[in-house]
Amino acid sequence: MDINFFDNRADAPRMREDVRITRTRLEVSPEARRVAVDLELTPFIERPTIQLILVNENGGNAGRLTIVETLDRVISVVMHIRDETPTEQYQLRATVYYASIDEDMKQQVVDVLTQPFALAAGNVVSYTAPATDQSNQS
């Protein structure tokens, strides 16, 4: 007997290894010193940790934010550009992972997304993951 608690299988919470970033949206502030980051994850059973890093065109770290064991699938944050002299191009590196609870504290990385964007006032960049077929998954 197959009992389905969700009308759409894509809405069913997933195990660690199946958690993915499904959507991002970046919006640069009018003064080009902040970036609003919207991020959406697939439904999950265990709470993931998300690390967001802004990287300038020289490869330098321009901002970092860690969301520890989030309860929310949809997250909105504002990141400040920490560069003294901002560059024109940046990347957002989003990593979704789980930390082990034993002494080694290893990370199980389940998804990584790199989203390039130009640091131009009002610039908006979006990413939506391709739809996946959930009909074959239990």
N, CA and C atoms as a LAMMPS dump frame, in Angstrom:
ITEM: TIMESTEP
0
ITEM: NUMBER OF ATOMS
414
ITEM: BOX BOUNDS ff ff ff
-5.0000000000000000e+02 5.0000000000000000e+02
-5.0000000000000000e+02 5.0000000000000000e+02
-5.0000000000000000e+02 5.0000000000000000e+02
ITEM: ATOMS id mol type element x y z
1 1 1 N 0.848 -1.171 0
2 1 2 C 0 0 0
3 1 3 C 0.897 1.239 0
4 2 1 N 0.611 2.153 -0.905
5 2 2 C 1.394 3.377 -1.025
6 2 3 C 0.574 4.538 -0.47
7 3 1 N 1.002 5.066 0.675
8 3 2 C 0.318 6.209 1.283
9 3 3 C 1.097 7.457 0.92
10 4 1 N 0.424 8.414 0.286
11 4 2 C 1.083 9.642 -0.151
12 4 3 C 0.506 10.82 0.636
13 5 1 N 1.347 11.479 1.417
14 5 2 C 0.913 12.602 2.239
15 5 3 C 0.986 13.936 1.495
16 6 1 N 1.549 13.925 0.295
17 6 2 C 1.737 15.152 -0.471
18 6 3 C 1.099 15.01 -1.843
19 7 1 N 0.397 16.04 -2.3
20 7 2 C -0.215 16.028 -3.626
21 7 3 C 0.845 15.966 -4.712
22 8 1 N 1.951 16.629 -4.466
23 8 2 C 3.051 16.662 -5.422
24 8 3 C 4.278 16.04 -4.756
25 9 1 N 4.85 15.019 -5.378
26 9 2 C 6.015 14.346 -4.779
27 9 3 C 7.196 15.296 -4.576
28 10 1 N 7.263 16.354 -5.367
29 10 2 C 8.358 17.322 -5.219
30 10 3 C 8.268 18.066 -3.889
31 11 1 N 7.089 18.061 -3.249
32 11 2 C 6.907 18.735 -1.963
33 11 3 C 7.275 17.855 -0.774
34 12 1 N 7.547 16.598 -1.016
35 12 2 C 7.878 15.676 0.072
36 12 3 C 9.281 15.976 0.605
37 13 1 N 9.46 16.016 1.927
38 13 2 C 10.793 16.247 2.495
39 13 3 C 11.774 15.173 2.047
40 14 1 N 13.039 15.57 1.88
41 14 2 C 14.06 14.679 1.332
42 14 3 C 15.157 14.397 2.346
43 15 1 N 15.831 13.298 2.101
44 15 2 C 16.98 12.915 2.914
45 15 3 C 18.14 13.87 2.608
46 16 1 N 19.143 13.863 3.465
47 16 2 C 20.304 14.765 3.324
48 16 3 C 20.854 14.82 1.909
49 17 1 N 21.154 13.676 1.357
50 17 2 C 21.847 13.628 0.071
51 17 3 C 21.008 14.142 -1.1
52 18 1 N 19.71 14.359 -0.888
53 18 2 C 18.841 14.831 -1.961
54 18 3 C 18.44 16.3 -1.823
55 19 1 N 18.954 17.006 -0.825
56 19 2 C 18.626 18.415 -0.632
57 19 3 C 19.415 19.254 -1.641
58 20 1 N 18.72 20.154 -2.329
59 20 2 C 19.337 20.978 -3.362
60 20 3 C 18.853 22.42 -3.27
61 21 1 N 19.645 23.317 -3.832
62 21 2 C 19.237 24.704 -4.018
63 21 3 C 18.379 24.716 -5.282
64 22 1 N 17.149 25.186 -5.175
65 22 2 C 16.255 25.176 -6.334
66 22 3 C 16.123 26.546 -6.997
67 23 1 N 16.417 27.607 -6.231
68 23 2 C 16.249 28.946 -6.796
69 23 3 C 17.112 29.929 -6.029
70 24 1 N 17.699 30.876 -6.761
71 24 2 C 18.371 32.013 -6.132
72 24 3 C 17.947 33.285 -6.859
73 25 1 N 18.028 34.368 -6.137
74 25 2 C 17.794 35.69 -6.722
75 25 3 C 18.715 36.656 -5.989
76 26 1 N 19.499 37.385 -6.757
77 26 2 C 20.418 38.377 -6.197
78 26 3 C 20.004 39.743 -6.71
79 27 1 N 19.977 40.719 -5.804
80 27 2 C 19.668 42.087 -6.206
81 27 3 C 20.658 43.035 -5.547
82 28 1 N 21.373 43.779 -6.374
83 28 2 C 22.373 44.73 -5.894
84 28 3 C 21.66 46.01 -5.46
85 29 1 N 22.06 46.553 -4.312
86 29 2 C 21.44 47.769 -3.778
87 29 3 C 21.784 48.983 -4.65
88 30 1 N 21.029 50.081 -4.508
89 30 2 C 21.275 51.285 -5.323
90 30 3 C 22.691 51.851 -5.171
91 31 1 N 23.281 51.729 -3.983
92 31 2 C 24.644 52.253 -3.8
93 31 3 C 25.71 51.207 -4.107
94 32 1 N 25.292 50.009 -4.527
95 32 2 C 26.187 48.918 -4.926
96 32 3 C 27.16 48.515 -3.804
97 33 1 N 26.673 48.51 -2.569
98 33 2 C 27.5 48.066 -1.437
99 33 3 C 26.86 46.9 -0.684
100 34 1 N 25.638 46.539 -1.089
101 34 2 C 24.933 45.413 -0.466
102 34 3 C 24.279 44.572 -1.553
103 35 1 N 24.072 43.292 -1.23
104 35 2 C 23.406 42.381 -2.152
105 35 3 C 22.327 41.63 -1.376
106 36 1 N 21.082 41.756 -1.834
107 36 2 C 19.995 40.974 -1.251
108 36 3 C 20.038 39.594 -1.895
109 37 1 N 20.043 38.565 -1.072
110 37 2 C 20.137 37.185 -1.55
111 37 3 C 18.884 36.441 -1.11
112 38 1 N 18.136 35.927 -2.076
113 38 2 C 17.001 35.049 -1.813
114 38 3 C 17.416 33.658 -2.271
115 39 1 N 17.14 32.677 -1.439
116 39 2 C 17.582 31.31 -1.699
117 39 3 C 16.455 30.368 -1.331
118 40 1 N 16.206 29.375 -2.163
119 40 2 C 15.175 28.383 -1.871
120 40 3 C 15.769 26.99 -1.986
121 41 1 N 15.422 26.136 -1.025
122 41 2 C 15.896 24.754 -0.987
123 41 3 C 14.738 23.791 -1.227
124 42 1 N 15.071 22.585 -1.629
125 42 2 C 14.063 21.535 -1.668
126 42 3 C 13.62 21.252 -0.236
127 43 1 N 12.436 20.678 -0.047
128 43 2 C 12.021 20.308 1.314
129 43 3 C 13.026 19.317 1.916
130 44 1 N 13.249 19.409 3.221
131 44 2 C 14.252 18.556 3.857
132 44 3 C 13.723 17.978 5.161
133 45 1 N 14.311 16.843 5.538
134 45 2 C 13.967 16.189 6.807
135 45 3 C 14.87 16.721 7.906
136 46 1 N 16.175 16.703 7.654
137 46 2 C 17.153 17.219 8.616
138 46 3 C 17.531 18.641 8.219
139 47 1 N 17.767 19.476 9.207
140 47 2 C 18.063 20.886 8.955
141 47 3 C 19.493 21.074 8.427
142 48 1 N 19.627 21.649 7.227
143 48 2 C 20.962 21.861 6.658
144 48 3 C 21.587 23.176 7.117
145 49 1 N 22.891 23.26 6.971
146 49 2 C 23.623 24.502 7.17
147 49 3 C 23.963 25.049 5.791
148 50 1 N 23.865 26.364 5.648
149 50 2 C 24.14 27.005 4.363
150 50 3 C 25.228 28.044 4.562
151 51 1 N 26.262 27.974 3.732
152 51 2 C 27.325 28.976 3.781
153 51 3 C 27.272 29.782 2.49
154 52 1 N 27.208 31.104 2.623
155 52 2 C 27.199 32.013 1.486
156 52 3 C 28.485 32.827 1.513
157 53 1 N 29.191 32.851 0.391
158 53 2 C 30.439 33.602 0.292
159 53 3 C 30.383 34.476 -0.949
160 54 1 N 30.684 35.759 -0.786
161 54 2 C 30.832 36.667 -1.916
162 54 3 C 32.312 36.721 -2.271
163 55 1 N 32.62 36.464 -3.53
164 55 2 C 34.008 36.434 -4.002
165 55 3 C 34.161 37.497 -5.08
166 56 1 N 35.182 38.376 -4.918
167 56 2 C 35.4 39.413 -5.935
168 56 3 C 36.152 38.843 -7.129
169 57 1 N 36.324 39.658 -8.173
170 57 2 C 36.95 39.158 -9.403
171 57 3 C 38.425 38.8 -9.229
172 58 1 N 39.041 39.226 -8.123
173 58 2 C 40.43 38.854 -7.826
174 58 3 C 40.518 37.565 -7.016
175 59 1 N 39.363 36.967 -6.715
176 59 2 C 39.336 35.738 -5.923
177 59 3 C 39.298 35.981 -4.427
178 60 1 N 39.222 37.243 -4.025
179 60 2 C 39.202 37.585 -2.602
180 60 3 C 37.817 37.455 -1.991
181 61 1 N 37.8 37.202 -0.7
182 61 2 C 36.561 37.074 0.055
183 61 3 C 36.008 38.47 0.336
184 62 1 N 34.804 38.76 -0.187
185 62 2 C 34.197 40.077 -0.013
186 62 3 C 33.029 40.051 0.971
187 63 1 N 32.717 38.901 1.492
188 63 2 C 31.632 38.757 2.453
189 63 3 C 31.343 37.289 2.699
190 64 1 N 30.916 36.979 3.913
191 64 2 C 30.647 35.586 4.275
192 64 3 C 29.515 35.562 5.285
193 65 1 N 28.636 34.569 5.113
194 65 2 C 27.506 34.421 6.012
195 65 3 C 27.2 32.929 6.139
196 66 1 N 26.975 32.46 7.353
197 66 2 C 26.619 31.063 7.578
198 66 3 C 25.291 30.997 8.307
199 67 1 N 24.392 30.208 7.767
200 67 2 C 23.08 29.976 8.371
201 67 3 C 23.123 28.554 8.914
202 68 1 N 23.149 28.437 10.231
203 68 2 C 23.352 27.138 10.874
204 68 3 C 22.021 26.429 11.086
205 69 1 N 21.926 25.23 10.539
206 69 2 C 20.765 24.353 10.706
207 69 3 C 19.441 25.096 10.559
208 70 1 N 19.225 25.637 9.389
209 70 2 C 18.02 26.426 9.126
210 70 3 C 16.748 25.587 9.248
211 71 1 N 15.712 26.234 9.701
212 71 2 C 14.384 25.617 9.738
213 71 3 C 13.602 25.952 8.473
214 72 1 N 14.031 26.996 7.764
215 72 2 C 13.286 27.526 6.632
216 72 3 C 13.839 27.045 5.302
217 73 1 N 12.937 26.775 4.37
218 73 2 C 13.327 26.409 3.005
219 73 3 C 13.602 27.638 2.159
220 74 1 N 12.922 28.732 2.467
221 74 2 C 13.081 29.975 1.715
222 74 3 C 13.766 30.974 2.636
223 75 1 N 14.912 31.477 2.19
224 75 2 C 15.753 32.326 3.028
225 75 3 C 16.038 33.625 2.284
226 76 1 N 15.949 34.735 2.991
227 76 2 C 16.286 36.045 2.437
228 76 3 C 17.246 36.734 3.398
229 77 1 N 18.391 37.146 2.873
230 77 2 C 19.396 37.837 3.682
231 77 3 C 19.982 38.985 2.863
232 78 1 N 20.637 39.901 3.551
233 78 2 C 21.366 40.975 2.885
234 78 3 C 22.827 40.826 3.268
235 79 1 N 23.689 40.778 2.252
236 79 2 C 25.124 40.663 2.484
237 79 3 C 25.787 41.978 2.088
238 80 1 N 26.721 42.426 2.91
239 80 2 C 27.457 43.658 2.645
240 80 3 C 28.747 43.336 1.896
241 81 1 N 29.061 44.153 0.906
242 81 2 C 30.329 44.021 0.175
243 81 3 C 31.404 44.625 1.069
244 82 1 N 32.336 43.808 1.524
245 82 2 C 33.355 44.249 2.477
246 82 3 C 34.624 44.798 1.818
247 83 1 N 34.679 44.758 0.498
248 83 2 C 35.86 45.283 -0.2
249 83 3 C 35.966 46.791 -0.003
250 84 1 N 37.181 47.258 0.287
251 84 2 C 37.41 48.697 0.39
252 84 3 C 37.186 49.364 -0.968
253 85 1 N 37.712 48.731 -2.005
254 85 2 C 37.491 49.181 -3.373
255 85 3 C 36.784 48.05 -4.121
256 86 1 N 35.481 48.169 -4.338
257 86 2 C 34.738 47.094 -4.999
258 86 3 C 35.208 46.857 -6.433
259 87 1 N 35.116 45.611 -6.863
260 87 2 C 35.416 45.257 -8.249
261 87 3 C 34.097 45.234 -9.023
262 88 1 N 34.183 45.033 -10.332
263 88 2 C 32.974 45.053 -11.151
264 88 3 C 32.219 43.727 -11.113
265 89 1 N 32.932 42.614 -11.04
266 89 2 C 32.309 41.285 -11.089
267 89 3 C 32.491 40.554 -9.759
268 90 1 N 31.448 39.826 -9.378
269 90 2 C 31.468 39.026 -8.152
270 90 3 C 30.825 37.682 -8.425
271 91 1 N 30.996 36.786 -7.471
272 91 2 C 30.316 35.502 -7.496
273 91 3 C 29.737 35.252 -6.116
274 92 1 N 28.552 34.674 -6.095
275 92 2 C 28.009 34.144 -4.851
276 92 3 C 28.263 32.646 -4.888
277 93 1 N 28.919 32.135 -3.859
278 93 2 C 29.121 30.686 -3.719
279 93 3 C 28.256 30.214 -2.554
280 94 1 N 27.259 29.429 -2.877
281 94 2 C 26.341 28.903 -1.869
282 94 3 C 26.616 27.412 -1.695
283 95 1 N 26.863 27.009 -0.46
284 95 2 C 27.141 25.603 -0.153
285 95 3 C 26.142 25.131 0.891
286 96 1 N 25.489 24.015 0.596
287 96 2 C 24.559 23.391 1.537
288 96 3 C 25.257 22.156 2.074
289 97 1 N 25.334 22.066 3.409
290 97 2 C 26.035 20.915 3.993
291 97 3 C 25.454 20.537 5.34
292 98 1 N 25.875 19.366 5.793
293 98 2 C 25.524 18.859 7.12
294 98 3 C 26.824 18.562 7.844
295 99 1 N 26.899 18.932 9.103
296 99 2 C 28.093 18.657 9.917
297 99 3 C 27.835 17.401 10.721
298 100 1 N 28.865 16.567 10.837
299 100 2 C 28.721 15.356 11.65
300 100 3 C 28.748 15.735 13.127
301 101 1 N 28.209 14.858 13.952
302 101 2 C 28.153 15.162 15.379
303 101 3 C 29.264 14.459 16.166
304 102 1 N 30.123 13.695 15.484
305 102 2 C 31.232 13.068 16.194
306 102 3 C 32.432 13.999 16.259
307 103 1 N 33.503 13.504 16.834
308 103 2 C 34.674 14.361 17.09
309 103 3 C 35.329 14.921 15.839
310 104 1 N 35.225 14.213 14.716
311 104 2 C 35.926 14.68 13.518
312 104 3 C 35.266 15.905 12.862
313 105 1 N 33.991 16.165 13.162
314 105 2 C 33.255 17.34 12.655
315 105 3 C 33.391 17.507 11.133
316 106 1 N 33.375 16.401 10.407
317 106 2 C 33.435 16.46 8.95
318 106 3 C 32.138 17.039 8.4
319 107 1 N 32.245 17.637 7.218
320 107 2 C 31.076 18.194 6.555
321 107 3 C 30.651 17.279 5.415
322 108 1 N 29.349 17.049 5.309
323 108 2 C 28.79 16.332 4.178
324 108 3 C 28.164 17.378 3.263
325 109 1 N 28.9 17.762 2.228
326 109 2 C 28.411 18.771 1.287
327 109 3 C 27.427 18.095 0.341
328 110 1 N 26.207 18.653 0.239
329 110 2 C 25.184 18.047 -0.607
330 110 3 C 24.88 18.874 -1.857
331 111 1 N 25.188 20.174 -1.843
332 111 2 C 24.969 20.988 -3.032
333 111 3 C 25.839 22.242 -2.97
334 112 1 N 26.341 22.645 -4.14
335 112 2 C 27.14 23.864 -4.268
336 112 3 C 26.645 24.594 -5.512
337 113 1 N 26.442 25.89 -5.364
338 113 2 C 26.006 26.71 -6.497
339 113 3 C 26.898 27.939 -6.56
340 114 1 N 27.388 28.249 -7.761
341 114 2 C 28.156 29.475 -7.981
342 114 3 C 27.362 30.347 -8.939
343 115 1 N 27.04 31.559 -8.478
344 115 2 C 26.223 32.484 -9.276
345 115 3 C 27.011 33.766 -9.523
346 116 1 N 27.507 33.99 -10.755
347 116 2 C 28.212 35.24 -11.04
348 116 3 C 27.224 36.396 -11.204
349 117 1 N 27.688 37.604 -10.868
350 117 2 C 26.863 38.789 -11.059
351 117 3 C 27.748 40.022 -11.135
352 118 1 N 27.228 41.043 -11.805
353 118 2 C 27.93 42.323 -11.91
354 118 3 C 27.47 43.214 -10.764
355 119 1 N 28.41 43.921 -10.167
356 119 2 C 28.09 44.828 -9.062
357 119 3 C 27.672 46.18 -9.649
358 120 1 N 26.478 46.187 -10.235
359 120 2 C 25.914 47.413 -10.809
360 120 3 C 24.622 47.712 -10.06
361 121 1 N 24.423 48.971 -9.708
362 121 2 C 23.25 49.378 -8.932
363 121 3 C 21.966 48.85 -9.561
364 122 1 N 21.163 48.154 -8.759
365 122 2 C 19.881 47.636 -9.216
366 122 3 C 19.943 46.369 -10.038
367 123 1 N 21.135 45.826 -10.28
368 123 2 C 21.268 44.602 -11.056
369 123 3 C 20.552 43.456 -10.347
370 124 1 N 19.774 42.675 -11.102
371 124 2 C 19.073 41.513 -10.565
372 124 3 C 19.477 40.296 -11.383
373 125 1 N 19.885 39.224 -10.678
374 125 2 C 20.276 37.977 -11.321
375 125 3 C 19.511 36.847 -10.647
376 126 1 N 18.913 35.973 -11.465
377 126 2 C 18.141 34.86 -10.916
378 126 3 C 18.625 33.533 -11.479
379 127 1 N 18.418 32.481 -10.696
380 127 2 C 18.721 31.121 -11.122
381 127 3 C 17.586 30.234 -10.64
382 128 1 N 17.089 29.382 -11.514
383 128 2 C 16.103 28.382 -11.139
384 128 3 C 16.619 27.045 -11.625
385 129 1 N 16.673 26.066 -10.721
386 129 2 C 17.17 24.74 -11.076
387 129 3 C 16.224 24.083 -12.068
388 130 1 N 16.771 23.293 -12.976
389 130 2 C 15.907 22.568 -13.892
390 130 3 C 14.979 21.634 -13.12
391 131 1 N 13.773 21.48 -13.607
392 131 2 C 12.82 20.589 -12.948
393 131 3 C 13.325 19.152 -13.035
394 132 1 N 13.144 18.423 -11.95
395 132 2 C 13.531 17.011 -11.939
396 132 3 C 12.295 16.158 -11.834
397 133 1 N 12.362 14.98 -12.404
398 133 2 C 11.234 14.059 -12.391
399 133 3 C 11.22 13.317 -11.074
400 134 1 N 10.214 13.574 -10.248
401 134 2 C 10.094 12.944 -8.941
402 134 3 C 9.208 11.704 -8.974
403 135 1 N 8.641 11.36 -10.131
404 135 2 C 7.687 10.271 -10.198
405 135 3 C 8.309 8.906 -9.931
406 136 1 N 9.614 8.758 -10.159
407 136 2 C 10.274 7.483 -9.942
408 136 3 C 10.879 7.341 -8.569
409 137 1 N 10.841 8.408 -7.771
410 137 2 C 11.441 8.35 -6.439
411 137 3 C 10.385 7.974 -5.418
412 138 1 N 10.775 7.202 -4.425
413 138 2 C 9.833 6.797 -3.376
414 138 3 C 9.895 7.742 -2.217
